[in-house]
Amino acid sequence: MDALMDMLRAMRLTGGIFLDAQFSAPWCVSAKVAPEDCVPFTTEPRHIIAYHYVTEGRCLLTVGDQRPVEVESGEIVVLPRNDHHVIASAASLRPVNADHLIQEAPEGGLAKIVYGGGGERTTILCGFLGNDLPHNALITLLPSVLKLNAADGASGDWIKGTFQFAARELAAGQANSPMILAKLAELLFMEAVRRYLASQPPSANAWAAGMQDPVIGRALGILHAQIARRWTTEDLARELAVSRSAFAERFTRAIGEPPMRYLARQRFEQASAQLKETANPIAWIAYEVGYESEEAFNRAFKREYGVPPAAWRRANAVRRS
């Protein structure tokens, strides 16, 4: 799992905690972290990972038509793709938009929600992690919701105490606490991802299975961290101190395709995400994913998608305000 940790660190996550939500049963809210929630802590991130830390009580969290996830006091729930979700004291309650309940704090303190019917209390600290990567293979691999008990293990008391201390400072308008909580949330996210991938059977996902192999896991980490480098299978095998033929066979067996085909596909996925989501010049995108010229990128992209990148962008671009 060392390669996994390297890939997670390479994401260079930033973040903060922006909301102290105090509910009393019955209650039900719909929520999604908005870019403006992140701006006080960092520049607006391209990708948002949402999280909720339940410090008191319990709740149900539901994404779409999926089965509700029960979250107890001391547990943190992470939404890797920041999916729209509903949090409630019980199933089948009608949600209200959480944005309409937020009480902005004076002088930059922690915003609050106080809402519900006066019954059993639930308190949640809401935060985010963000990065500027246009596409990340690891994020696409993860489920909509990850849950982690922050009290598990020897560090549980420290984690709980750090959250509580930082939350008190945030309520008092102290400036350093968001950075403390952002780093703690980053560590908890890494741990949640590590536990999830470790729990997967090798047959469930080739990428997850590859991460269980120390050589293939390191290879994946190197490729994703240096996706624009002009790799050959021989170069990568040399980096890993293994023979080319043995490495190529081992990689193909674990991942289901040869290493250079896997790399090409990751480059196309990153390029197509940038074409769809940004106004970056095609020549710049080509360079970012490892092509020396726009012409070479155009030819390769057309072979993969059937149309040149400019035409693909026109057909698929997200409308930007």
Secondary structure, DSSP 8 states (H G I E B T S, - for coil): -HHHHHHHHHT--EEEEEEEEEEESS-EEEE---HHHHTTTSS--SEEEEEEEEEESEEEEE-TTS--EEEETTEEEEETT---EEEESSTT---EEGGGG-B--GGG--EEEEEESSSSEEEEEEEEEEE--S--HHHHHS-S-EEEETT-STTHHHHHHHHHHHHHHHHTT-SSHHHHHHHHHHHHHHHHHHHHHHHS-TTT-HHHHHHHSHHHHHHHHHHHHTTTS---HHHHHHHHTS-HHHHHHHHHHHHSS-HHHHHHHHHHHHHHHHHHH----HHHHHHHTT-S-HHHHHHHHHHHHSS-HHHHHHHH-----
